[in-house]
């Protein structure tokens, strides 16, 4: 959760962003401030080893060391146990950039070019070079660098998890300025914590030392679900052996996620840039891979026209051997495509010799209710329930998200249900599990407390039909049933059209003839 100290840091960065007004409109602040914050974070992280890296780089160059060996050797200077290259061989830091105000633009470019390859690619995806020119031309660059140099983002002050909260807060405010659509939004960290508590409930292997487990988010954004998953597991198992994987189609979000992974010394190659569903230019980044745990908050209420040709072709030509065999949803909401995509990446069930997999995914109401029997959405739901993969659906309160106030639902899907859950689906009403925020953040007026997360997780773990909870409804406390358990068959329905022949009756009686005489429209004038 964002503490007052972190809010103060985010507020300071926002105040710095306001210095851009004039050459930039508020919706454009992100173009400068997001890469600038990443750059300052890198600057703080590398500060202790900076001089040693420069000396070692000079020695290696003088010795004629093969270029391919240099990244590995310099990485060991930054940290003897470090695996992912992150270093800078330029003579500059934020502090040294300020010593030459006349040449700050070319020196800043030189500073960025001095980073290791992955870090340079991050700034390329931010397109930060274009902003450096604009900042310099408008006489803003020196002041922004100077103000950012006073913001201490060293990991000793701000942990990686806390840095994630700060980024979330900043991006939320930038999105608010840009009036982003409801489907493209950040998942509040307390919602992610609920999802991770639910998906790892009853999971013993993930907390065992030496057991390797892979976690995947096909719409990973800035990496919040991956980070919180890792935090949840490592809180109980410091020796957990985890592989984090994700895919993101937005350059900016991908860059933030990779920066976070790079600082944490995670494999950045596991974060793929591109369209998960496939848009003709990019595609699924892990076509042949399976994962133990998958979490996602896919765009909902968003059209998938750009992916329609690729998705429809796969559906028609490959069927169940591909990702979308069960059916295609309406063109105005592709969220069920992401669930099918994730199901295709489940390990074989234990009964078939595999580890099985578990999925937690956030939807709006559309995947629950849209489509008549026989339609694409209905066929997808039928397929999931008949395969006995749907474990539970948890209804969440409204006004939880920054950019939309609608009700949302967490679906838990698994091909390794415990015996007591087989053939059953649990529905949990969590719509009254919230507290009002002291200050609204755009559309977000409600939040889940730690107690709410714990209780919803407990309800799921208890798996009791008819369990009740005392909740606040319209200012009064009521005891309400919040957990119901149904057989899979109770969710099935058929739409039957009943047709019958047209029934006509003709009989000439004095009464009917008299009625006809009263309606001259139907009776010839000569017959009157």
Phi, psi and omega in degrees: 000144182286112181281173180299323179297317181289325175297324179295319178295314178299322177295321178297316180295322178294321177298321177296319179301325180294344176288350179276350184303135184119278176295335180235142169273155182311320178296345181264357182304324184301329182301330180261313194285325180295309176295329179293322178293318177299316180298317179294322177298312176302317181303315181290320181296320186270353184306315183297330184255004188302307184296320180294323179295317181297317179297315181294323178297316178298319180294317181295321178294319180294329181276358180070032180298136178305138185300324183291341181271342186297314180304316181296320182289320179289327178299323179292336176288320179296319179195127185298335181259002184288140181251322183269127182297124172211107181200172178218126185256004177281162179281000191261151165225177176302318182295317182286333176299325182289345181283351180222077186296330183291332183244027187295327181293305179295328179291324178293320176298317178297321178299313181295320179292344179278355179284164174296165193302313183297319179296320178297321179296325178301313180289331174298318181290333173287344186056044187287333180302322179296323182286328178299316179298316182293319179296319181292319181294331181263010177060039178248342191298310184300315183295321179295315179298318181297314180294321179291332179294341178272355179267114183274108180247025179295142180304336176293336180262319183232112180292168179299320179295317179295325177296325177298320177296319180295316177299317179301316181297316181295314182295323177301316180291322177294320177298321179298318179295324183273356180055053181296152181289157187299329184289335180258099185209158176277145176273121178305143185299329180289331176290320177296320179299320176299314181300318181290323176297320181291312188289333181261003175294128180080002180270108183270321186298324184293341180260008178267137178295137175089349179274126183267129179225142182247136184239137188224138173230111183285350177227064198284347179054232179271006173095016184301315183292324178293316181295315182290326174300313179298317179298316181299316183288315183289341176297333180247351181209089183297338182262016180301137180254100189241145170244125183254128183228146178199164174221141183213136184265347180267124184304315185295313179296319177301317182297318179295316180298315180295323178298317178297315179296321182294316179296323180280000181064037174265161182289106182289338177294345179277357177252107188263137176266121179156174182275119183299318182285329182108124181239010181099334178250321176238166186207184176309122182282350182225063189298332185245014187256148175244154183227151180281320182227138179224132178228145180199151168232080185289159175300128176241151186071023182240133180295151177241037180297324182294334181260357190302315184297314183292314183294315181296320178298316179296319179298316186281324187268330186251330179062226183287351173282349175253210185263338193239035184294330186289333181152173180241133178283176176299151186295341183271003178202107184263015187298324179293339174295322180292323178295316176299320178301316181291321178299325179294345182255014176284142170296156174305147179295156179305326179295343178250018175090008181253181178276340187074171182215162176229144183231138169234125184220142180261132177231161163273194184285343187302311180297340178282319195242343188282150173090128174287169174305132181093349177281170180304305180301319180296319180294324178294313178300316180300315180301314182295317182288319179294332174282354181061045179259338184279115181271310187201156170230126180248117178279128183258162177295162173279173176057037177266335187258156185291322189249006176204143182257010187285163174288145180228166186221138172261121174263132173251121184235136182205145173256021173219059176298143171293159186307319184292341181264352185293132182078008184233157172228131179259132175247126181242127178267099178256017187292342179255010180264082180199167171229149179287139177283149177295326179219126181293149174241094186059240180277354182275110179241345180242155177214156176268128175276169176301323179294321178296316179299315181297318183290318178297322177295321178296316178301317178296313182294326181294322179054056180244135176280131177085008179296140186246166178210143176275116186231159180269122180231115179052043175084358181235145180276134179226150173269118184233147172289126183238359178222123176232147180235129183234153170288149178306320185297337182289348179266355181278146173206156177237145173257117184245126175264118181262119179245146176220154180297152176294126183258116177239144180231124179236125177208126180271107177236158179305323181294317182290321178297322179296320179295323179294323180296333180285348182245092185297338180298330184256002186234127180300139182301326183292342183272349182285000000 
